Amino acid sequence: MEVLKYLFAMVLILAGVGIACISTFGIFKFKYVLNRMHAAAMCDTLALLFALLGVAVIYGFSFTTLKLIIIIAMLWLASPVSSHLIARLE
């Protein structure tokens, strides 16, 4: 059972790293600043979600997992707002 937990966590973390790599490629490929910002926002929200969920799976149900969930919630609230403000500035 322990091996399945670590395999599931590994899949989540690798998905986060893969999305971050694709997002980084998009930041360098796109020419228009709003397209670049969208690629960066995807990295903030989705890649960090998968990576932190993978770490939460490793720790199991503990206080550390609660802190990681709070971090995910704060990032999901702050990232779209900051992206929207930067887009309006552009």
Residue, then its C-alpha position, 0 to 999 in steps of 0.5 A: m500500500e505504501v508503494l502505491k501512495y508513493l507512485f501516486a505522489m510521483v505521478l502528481i509531482l511529475a505532472g506538475v513538473g511537466i506542466a511547468c516545463i510546457s508553460t515555460f516553453g510557452i512563455f518563451k514561444f509566444k510574442y504577445v505579452l497577454n499570451r505570455m502572461h496566460a502561460a505563466a498563470m497556468c504554471d502558477t495554478l495548475a503546476l503548483l496544484f499538482a506538485l503540492l498535492g503530490v507532497a500532500v499525498i506523501y505526508g498523508f493526513s497531518f497538519t502539514t497537509l492542511k498547510l499545503i491545502i491553505i497554500i494552494a487556496m491562497l495561490w488560487l486566489a492571488s494568481p488570477v487577481s494579479s494576472h487580471l491586474i497586470a492584463r488591465l495595466e497592459 
